[in-house]
Amino acid sequence: KISLALGDILDITWFQQSSLSYTVASHESIIYGNYIYVIGGGGSGDTRLDEISMAIINNNGDLSSWNVVSHLPKRLMLIKAVLNRNRIYVLGGSEPDISNNLNSTNSVYTTTINTDGSLNSWTELNPLPDYLSNGGVFISNNKIYYIGGVTHISGTGTRKSSVYYTDINI
């Protein structure tokens, strides 16, 4: 039996790792094997909202340098991403318009991760039934669920309570 005091759990030290070549927020991160991906995100006026960067997690936990390995079909932030085997699904998100107001999308995209960490081309799937950003996503029993979120229209957001799911057919 191992006994830990709360202080033992909270007494951690953070270390600097390999930094991205750009600042990012409102993105998603996925880990597959020893590869880590940063998908979408950015900020007001940011042109990198479609980039996907990848680093390798070395055996000692250090990260390699980051490289842009793919681009989403749209410039998106506040997306949700989920991994099923070697397949990434990206759901919803918001696109900034010319005035940098956010507008939610109902887009769903997927790609597969190759053994070398590269990504195949993105495929657009059937859309979500609503325009959604920043909800919750999970996979259970071969179904993808999308919970809540917000719908942005010209920068004005409306929170949602809906729960949607679809079968994973690929």
C-alpha positions in Angstrom: 0.0 0.0 0.0 1.3 3.4 -1.0 0.2 6.4 1.0 0.7 10.0 -0.4 -0.1 13.2 1.3 -1.8 15.9 -0.7 1.4 18.0 -0.5 3.3 15.1 -2.2 0.9 15.2 -5.2 0.9 19.0 -5.5 4.7 19.4 -5.1 5.6 19.3 -8.8 8.2 21.1 -10.9 7.5 22.4 -14.4 10.2 22.4 -17.1 10.5 24.3 -20.3 10.2 22.2 -23.5 10.5 22.8 -27.2 8.4 25.8 -28.0 6.1 26.2 -31.0 7.2 28.8 -33.5 4.0 30.7 -33.0 1.7 31.6 -30.1 -1.5 29.6 -29.9 -4.7 29.4 -27.8 -8.2 27.9 -28.4 -6.6 24.9 -30.1 -6.7 21.1 -29.5 -3.9 18.7 -28.8 -3.9 15.0 -29.7 -1.3 12.3 -28.7 -0.8 9.2 -30.9 2.0 6.9 -29.9 5.1 9.1 -29.5 3.6 11.9 -31.6 1.9 15.0 -30.3 -0.2 17.3 -32.5 -1.4 20.9 -32.0 -4.5 21.4 -34.2 -5.9 24.8 -35.2 -6.3 27.6 -32.7 -4.8 31.1 -32.6 -6.2 34.4 -31.7 -7.7 37.6 -33.1 -6.4 38.2 -36.6 -4.1 35.2 -36.5 -3.4 33.6 -39.9 -2.3 30.3 -38.4 -5.7 29.0 -37.5 -5.4 26.1 -40.0 -2.0 24.8 -39.0 -1.3 21.4 -37.5 2.1 21.1 -35.8 3.7 17.9 -34.7 6.5 17.0 -32.3 8.0 13.7 -31.3 7.9 12.7 -27.6 11.4 11.2 -26.9 11.9 8.3 -24.5 13.0 10.7 -21.7 9.8 12.8 -22.2 11.5 15.7 -24.0 9.9 17.0 -27.2 11.6 17.3 -30.5 11.3 20.5 -32.4 7.8 21.3 -33.8 7.0 21.1 -37.5 3.9 22.0 -39.4 2.7 18.7 -40.9 -0.7 19.6 -42.3 -3.4 22.3 -42.6 -7.1 22.1 -41.8 -9.4 22.9 -44.7 -10.6 26.0 -42.9 -9.0 28.5 -40.5 -10.6 27.4 -37.2 -10.3 28.0 -33.5 -12.4 26.6 -30.6 -12.5 23.3 -32.4 -12.9 19.9 -30.7 -10.8 17.0 -31.7 -10.9 13.4 -30.8 -8.7 10.3 -31.7 -10.1 6.9 -32.6 -7.3 4.4 -33.3 -5.1 6.3 -35.9 -7.9 8.6 -37.0 -8.4 12.2 -35.9 -11.8 13.8 -36.0 -12.1 17.6 -35.9 -15.6 18.9 -35.0 -17.1 22.3 -35.2 -15.1 25.4 -34.3 -15.3 29.0 -35.2 -14.0 31.0 -38.1 -13.1 34.6 -37.8 -14.7 36.9 -40.4 -13.0 39.9 -42.0 -13.7 41.9 -38.8 -12.4 39.1 -36.6 -15.9 38.3 -35.3 -16.3 34.6 -34.7 -18.8 32.5 -36.6 -19.3 28.9 -35.6 -19.3 26.1 -38.2 -20.9 22.7 -38.3 -18.0 21.1 -40.2 -16.6 17.7 -39.4 -13.3 16.6 -40.8 -11.2 13.5 -40.5 -7.7 12.3 -41.3 -5.5 9.3 -40.6 -2.1 9.3 -38.9 0.6 7.4 -40.8 3.3 5.3 -39.1 5.8 8.1 -39.7 3.6 10.7 -38.0 2.5 12.4 -41.2 -1.2 13.0 -41.8 -3.2 12.1 -44.9 -5.5 14.6 -46.6 -8.5 15.8 -44.7 -11.9 14.5 -45.6 -15.1 16.4 -44.9 -17.8 14.2 -43.3 -21.5 14.8 -42.7 -21.9 18.1 -40.7 -23.0 18.5 -37.1 -26.7 19.3 -36.9 -25.9 22.8 -35.4 -23.2 25.4 -35.7 -21.0 24.7 -32.7 -17.8 25.7 -31.0 -16.0 24.7 -27.8 -18.2 21.9 -26.7 -17.2 18.5 -25.2 -16.4 15.5 -27.4 -15.8 11.9 -26.6 -16.0 8.4 -28.2 -17.8 5.5 -26.7 -19.1 2.2 -28.2 -18.0 3.3 -31.7 -20.0 6.6 -31.5 -18.7 10.2 -31.4 -20.6 12.4 -28.9 -20.7 16.3 -29.0 -22.0 17.9 -25.9 -23.0 21.6 -25.4 -20.8 24.3 -26.7 -21.6 27.7 -28.0 -22.9 29.0 -31.3 -21.1 32.2 -32.4 -22.8 34.4 -35.0 -20.9 37.6 -35.9 -19.1 37.4 -32.5 -22.2 36.9 -30.3 -22.2 33.6 -28.6 -25.2 31.5 -27.4 -24.5 28.6 -25.1 -26.0 25.2 -26.0 -27.3 22.2 -23.9 -27.7 19.8 -26.8 -26.1 16.4 -27.0 -25.5 14.8 -30.4 -23.9 11.6 -31.5 -23.1 9.7 -34.7 -21.9 6.2 -35.4 -18.3 5.9 -36.6 -18.5 4.2 -39.9 -14.9 4.5 -41.1 
